[in-house]
Amino acid sequence: MKKSGFFLISLCFLAFVAFMPQAVFADARSDKIRQLEASIDQYNQQIQEKSKEAQSLANQISIFELQIKQAQAEIDATNLTIAQLSSAIKQKENSIALKEKEIARQNEILAKYLRQAARSDSGSLLEFLLKNNKFSDFFSDLNYISNVQSQIQETLAAIKTLKEKLIQEKEDLESDKAEQEQLKRVQVRQRSELESSKKQRQKLLDQTKGQEKTYQQLLVKAREDLDKIRNQPYELAMGFKMTFEEALKNALPASRLTGVRAAFIMAIVKIESDWGGNVGKGTWRVDMHPRDFGAFQAITSSLGLNPDSTPVSKRPAYGWGGAMGPAQFIPTTWLLYADKVASLTGHRPASPWNIEDAFTASGLMLAQSGADRQTYASEVKAAKMYIAGSRWNTSLTARIYANNVMAQATKIQNDINILSQK
């Protein structure tokens, strides 16, 4: 007895040791992510403060240094978040497998009870009564049948509960896998931002040779040549040519109509589609979730478009595509804003592929999420809701997306400020 007790204690200890590192690592990752988030917020605040100061070489180099640190912190946080999601996905897959086995086991139990009930139900009530020599045997059999029926009901209830939990876990798993794919795509942009900041810093050092006087001369020249800002293509994808000035021309009316800062709208649409440069190469039948089919057909029909040749975002490795136009609206979401957009822009019907309508729809959606308050916190929340909807406060991708939007908005705002000085 002592030996078996010791063996049981040993097994429990080994199980605890086996699972402890996973929990410890998960906690350590969460702590590190929180530290990185705090650093990212601090870097962003410092960048905004530096941007308001008088322009100097030291100040601009400091901004580049902060942008580099921020971008690296974002990359580190994203890597940890992907690792965290991978662990959660594995746990959910294991849980789903266990529930599927338990459902199969409960189905076998149910089948056994149904066979017993079928045997008990065969024959007439008179036959059932006559085969029992004693009334006590008769009532015993009735009790047995009642118990079998109760067991059937309990087993059916257990199977129903298990199936409901299984459906929810599968939906959660699908969301986690889709989020993991989003994070991997975000990584590409983050690395690009990091390299861009490094190159800009080095270019400035090469141009000025570290001399403040030379830097001030460059500033004067930049202010005199505002066309460079107006016409900069912002590295648009797929050969699409929209200049900064053209994007601003669409963002300013949207800002006036919705109360959302123009730079913030521009940052959202820039990250979503490169200001319409990359609206997707997918097709609705392949890449869109079936629940959006009806809405998409209604939108394209109202615009006189062929749904089969109208581009939408491609479906990623996991999850669904089907987003439309420069602001990347899902069809069912677009229908919620279409009438309001039409009343503001005068385009009837409004089109998600029209750049003016897209900027306006984006502004309306962001305003509804609170971005019209134009505070840092309200814009961060609105950006999170833009990408994650009701899951904005729990989505891991939403935080990283919002940080990218805010960093982009800061750069765009600086250019707007320079243009407005003319």
C-alpha positions in Angstrom: 0.0 0.0 0.0 2.8 2.3 0.9 4.6 1.5 -2.4 1.5 2.2 -4.5 0.9 5.5 -2.6 4.5 6.5 -3.2 4.2 5.6 -6.9 1.0 7.7 -7.2 2.8 10.7 -5.6 5.7 10.3 -7.9 3.5 10.3 -11.0 1.7 13.5 -9.8 5.1 15.1 -9.2 6.4 14.1 -12.6 3.2 15.4 -14.3 3.6 18.7 -12.4 7.2 19.1 -13.5 6.3 18.2 -17.1 3.6 20.9 -17.3 5.3 23.5 -15.2 7.8 24.8 -17.8 5.0 25.5 -20.3 3.1 27.6 -17.8 6.3 29.4 -16.6 7.3 30.1 -20.2 3.8 31.4 -21.0 3.9 33.8 -18.0 7.4 34.9 -18.9 6.3 35.6 -22.5 3.3 37.6 -21.2 5.5 39.6 -18.8 8.1 40.3 -21.6 5.3 41.4 -24.0 3.9 43.8 -21.4 7.4 45.3 -20.8 7.8 45.7 -24.6 4.4 47.3 -24.9 5.3 49.8 -22.2 8.5 50.6 -24.1 6.7 51.0 -27.4 4.2 53.5 -25.8 7.1 55.4 -24.2 9.0 55.5 -27.5 5.9 56.8 -29.3 5.3 59.5 -26.8 8.9 60.6 -27.0 8.7 60.7 -30.8 5.6 62.9 -30.6 7.3 65.2 -28.1 10.5 65.4 -30.2 8.4 66.2 -33.3 7.0 69.3 -31.5 10.4 70.7 -30.6 12.5 73.0 -32.8 14.0 71.1 -35.6 17.7 70.4 -35.2 20.1 67.7 -36.4 20.4 66.2 -32.9 16.6 66.2 -32.6 16.0 64.5 -35.9 18.7 61.9 -35.2 17.1 61.3 -31.8 13.7 60.7 -33.6 15.3 58.2 -35.9 16.9 56.4 -33.0 13.6 56.2 -31.2 11.8 54.9 -34.3 14.5 52.2 -34.7 14.1 51.2 -31.0 10.3 51.3 -31.4 10.3 49.1 -34.5 12.7 46.6 -32.9 10.5 46.4 -29.8 7.5 45.8 -32.1 9.3 43.0 -33.9 10.3 41.4 -30.6 6.8 41.7 -29.2 5.3 40.2 -32.4 7.7 37.3 -32.2 6.7 36.6 -28.6 3.0 37.0 -29.5 3.3 34.5 -32.3 5.0 32.1 -30.0 2.2 32.6 -27.4 -0.4 32.0 -30.1 1.3 28.9 -31.3 1.2 27.5 -27.7 -2.5 28.4 -27.4 -3.3 26.9 -30.8 -1.6 23.6 -29.7 -3.5 23.5 -26.5 -6.8 24.2 -28.2 -6.0 21.4 -30.8 -5.3 19.0 -27.9 -8.5 20.0 -26.2 -10.5 19.6 -29.4 -9.1 16.1 -29.9 -10.0 15.1 -26.4 -13.5 16.4 -26.8 -14.0 14.5 -30.0 -12.8 11.3 -28.3 -15.2 12.0 -25.5 -18.1 12.6 -27.9 -17.3 9.3 -29.6 -17.2 7.5 -26.2 -20.6 9.1 -25.2 -22.0 8.0 -28.6 -21.0 4.4 -27.8 -22.7 4.6 -24.4 -25.8 6.1 -26.0 -25.9 3.3 -28.5 -25.7 0.7 -25.7 -28.6 2.4 -23.8 -30.7 2.6 -27.0 -30.2 -1.1 -27.6 -31.3 -1.8 -24.0 -34.3 0.4 -24.4 -35.2 -1.3 -27.7 -35.1 -4.8 -26.1 -37.3 -3.5 -23.2 -39.8 -1.9 -25.5 -40.3 -5.1 -27.6 -43.6 -6.9 -27.0 -46.9 -5.7 -25.6 -47.5 -4.5 -22.1 -49.5 -7.7 -21.5 -46.6 -9.9 -22.5 -44.3 -7.8 -20.4 -46.6 -8.3 -17.4 -47.1 -12.1 -18.0 -43.4 -12.8 -18.2 -43.0 -11.5 -14.7 -44.2 -14.1 -12.1 -44.2 -11.6 -9.4 -45.4 -8.0 -9.2 -42.1 -7.0 -7.6 -40.3 -8.3 -10.7 -42.6 -6.3 -12.9 -42.0 -3.1 -11.0 -38.3 -3.9 -11.0 -38.3 -4.1 -14.8 -40.3 -0.9 -15.0 -37.7 0.8 -12.8 -34.9 -0.6 -15.0 -36.6 0.8 -18.1 -37.0 4.2 -16.4 -33.3 4.2 -15.5 -32.3 3.3 -19.0 -34.4 6.2 -20.4 -32.9 8.6 -17.8 -29.4 7.5 -18.9 -30.3 8.1 -22.5 -31.5 11.6 -21.6 -28.3 12.3 -19.6 -26.1 11.0 -22.3 -27.8 13.1 -24.9 -27.4 16.2 -22.7 -23.7 15.4 -22.2 -23.2 15.0 -26.0 -25.0 18.2 -26.7 -22.9 20.1 -24.1 -19.7 18.6 -25.5 -20.7 19.5 -29.1 -21.5 23.1 -28.1 -18.1 23.4 -26.4 -16.4 21.8 -29.4 -18.0 24.3 -31.8 -16.9 27.2 -29.7 -13.3 25.9 -29.3 -13.1 25.3 -33.1 -14.3 28.9 -33.7 -11.7 30.2 -31.2 -9.0 28.0 -32.9 -10.0 29.5 -36.3 -9.7 33.0 -34.9 -6.3 32.2 -33.3 -4.9 30.8 -36.6 -6.2 33.7 -38.6 -4.6 36.1 -36.1 -1.3 34.2 -36.4 -1.4 34.7 -40.1 -2.1 38.4 -39.7 0.8 38.7 -37.3 3.1 37.1 -39.8 2.1 39.6 -42.5 2.5 42.5 -39.9 6.1 41.3 -39.4 7.0 42.0 -43.0 5.9 45.7 -42.6 7.6 46.0 -39.3 11.0 44.9 -40.7 10.5 47.3 -43.6 9.8 50.2 -41.2 13.0 49.3 -39.3 15.2 49.2 -42.3 13.6 52.5 -43.6 14.4 54.3 -40.3 17.9 53.0 -40.4 18.5 54.1 -44.0 17.0 57.6 -43.3 19.2 58.1 -40.3 22.3 57.0 -42.2 21.3 59.2 -45.2 21.0 62.2 -42.9 24.3 61.6 -41.3 26.0 61.2 -44.7 24.4 64.4 -46.0 25.2 66.6 -43.0 28.5 65.0 -41.8 27.1 65.7 -38.3 27.0 69.5 -38.9 24.0 71.4 -37.6 24.6 74.2 -40.1 24.4 71.8 -43.0 21.2 70.3 -41.6 19.5 73.7 -41.3 20.4 74.3 -45.0 18.8 71.0 -45.9 15.6 72.1 -44.0 15.4 75.4 -45.9 15.8 73.6 -49.2 13.1 71.0 -48.2 10.6 73.7 -47.3 11.3 75.5 -50.5 10.7 72.3 -52.5 7.4 71.2 -51.1 6.6 69.4 -54.4 8.8 66.6 -53.1 6.4 66.0 -50.3 3.3 66.6 -52.4 4.4 64.1 -55.0 6.1 61.5 -53.0 4.5 58.1 -53.9 5.1 56.6 -50.4 6.3 53.3 -51.9 3.0 52.3 -53.3 2.5 48.7 -54.4 1.6 47.2 -57.8 2.6 50.3 -59.7 -0.4 52.3 -58.4 0.4 56.0 -58.6 -1.1 58.1 -55.9 0.9 61.0 -54.5 0.8 62.2 -50.9 -1.0 65.3 -52.0 -3.7 63.3 -53.7 -4.2 61.2 -50.6 -4.4 64.3 -48.5 -6.9 65.8 -50.9 -9.2 62.9 -50.2 -8.5 62.7 -46.5 -9.2 66.4 -45.6 -12.9 66.3 -46.7 -13.3 63.0 -44.9 -11.8 64.5 -41.8 -14.1 67.6 -42.0 -17.2 65.3 -42.4 -16.3 62.8 -39.7 -14.2 64.8 -37.2 -11.4 62.2 -37.4 -7.8 63.6 -37.9 -6.8 63.5 -41.6 -3.4 62.0 -40.8 -5.0 59.2 -38.9 -7.4 58.3 -41.7 -4.5 58.4 -44.2 -2.5 56.1 -41.9 -5.3 53.5 -41.8 -5.9 53.5 -45.5 -2.1 53.5 -46.2 -1.6 50.4 -44.1 -4.8 48.7 -45.4 -4.1 49.1 -49.1 -1.3 51.6 -49.8 -4.0 54.2 -50.5 -5.7 51.9 -53.0 -2.4 50.6 -54.5 -3.2 47.1 -53.4 -6.8 46.3 -53.1 -6.3 42.5 -53.6 -6.2 40.0 -56.4 -8.7 37.6 -54.9 -12.2 36.5 -56.2 -15.3 36.4 -54.2 -16.2 32.7 -54.8 -12.8 31.5 -53.7 -11.6 34.0 -51.1 -14.7 35.4 -49.4 -16.6 33.9 -46.5 -19.9 32.5 -47.8 -21.9 34.6 -45.3 -20.8 37.7 -47.3 -21.8 36.4 -50.7 -25.3 38.0 -50.7 -24.0 41.4 -49.6 -21.2 41.4 -52.2 -23.6 40.5 -55.0 -25.9 43.3 -53.8 -23.0 45.9 -53.8 -21.6 44.9 -57.2 -25.1 44.7 -58.7 -26.0 48.3 -57.5 -22.7 49.5 -59.1 -23.2 47.6 -62.4 -20.1 45.5 -61.7 -19.4 41.9 -62.6 -18.8 40.2 -59.3 -16.6 37.6 -60.9 -14.1 40.2 -62.2 -14.3 42.6 -59.3 -11.1 42.2 -57.1 -11.2 41.5 -53.4 -8.4 40.6 -50.9 -7.1 37.1 -51.3 -7.8 34.5 -48.6 -4.6 34.0 -46.5 -3.2 30.7 -45.4 -5.8 30.6 -42.7 -9.1 32.6 -42.3 -10.9 34.5 -45.0 -10.3 37.3 -47.4 -12.9 39.2 -49.4 -12.2 42.7 -48.2 -13.1 45.5 -50.7 -11.4 48.6 -52.0 -8.8 51.0 -50.5 -10.3 50.9 -47.0 -10.7 47.1 -47.1 -14.3 46.8 -45.9 -16.0 43.4 -45.6 -19.2 43.5 -47.7 -21.6 43.2 -44.8 -19.8 46.0 -42.9 -19.8 48.2 -46.0 -23.6 48.0 -46.2 -23.8 49.5 -42.7 -22.1 52.7 -43.9 -23.0 52.9 -47.6 -26.1 55.1 -47.2 -24.3 57.6 -44.9 -21.2 57.7 -47.2 -23.6 58.4 -50.2 -25.2 61.3 -48.3 -21.8 62.8 -47.5 -20.0 62.4 -50.8 -23.1 62.6 -53.2 -22.1 59.3 -54.9 -25.3 57.2 -55.2 -24.6 54.4 -54.8 -21.4 54.8 -52.8 -18.6 52.5 -54.0 -16.0 50.8 -51.7 -13.6 51.0 -54.7 -14.0 54.8 -55.1 -11.1 56.5 -53.2 -13.3 59.4 -51.9 -16.0 57.0 -50.7 -13.4 54.7 -49.1 -11.7 57.5 -47.2 -15.1 58.8 -46.0 -16.3 55.3 -45.0 -13.0 54.8 -43.1 -13.5 58.1 -41.3 -17.1 57.2 -40.3 -16.1 53.8 -38.9 -13.2 55.3 -37.0 -15.5 58.1 -35.6 -18.0 55.6 -34.5 -15.2 53.9 -32.5 -14.3 57.3 -30.8 -11.4 58.6 -33.0 -13.3 61.9 -33.6 -12.1 62.8 -30.0 -8.6 63.0 -31.6 -6.7 61.9 -28.5 -4.0 59.3 -28.5 -6.0 56.8 -26.5 -9.1 57.2 -28.6 -7.2 56.7 -31.9 -5.4 53.6 -30.5 -8.7 52.1 -29.5 -10.3 53.0 -32.9 -7.4 51.4 -34.8 -7.8 48.2 -32.7 -11.5 48.1 -33.5 -10.9 48.7 -37.2 -8.9 45.5 -37.4 -10.5 43.3 -34.7 -14.1 44.6 -34.2 -15.6 43.3 -31.0 -12.4 41.4 -30.2 -10.4 44.7 -30.1 -9.5 44.4 -26.4 -8.4 40.7 -26.5 -6.9 40.5 -30.0 -3.1 40.2 -30.0 -2.9 41.5 -33.6 -5.0 44.6 -32.7 -2.3 46.1 -30.4 0.4 45.6 -33.0 -1.7 47.0 -35.8 -2.6 50.1 -33.7 1.0 50.8 -32.9 1.9 50.6 -36.6 -1.0 52.9 -37.5 0.0 55.5 -34.8 3.7 55.4 -36.0 2.5 56.0 -39.6 0.1 58.8 -38.5 3.0 60.6 -36.8 5.1 60.6 -40.0 2.1 61.7 -42.1 1.2 64.5 -39.7 4.8 65.8 -39.8 4.5 66.1 -43.6 1.1 67.7 -43.3 2.5 70.3 -40.9 5.3 71.1 -43.3 2.9 71.6 -46.2 0.6 73.8 -44.0 3.6 76.2 -43.3 3.7 77.3 -46.9 
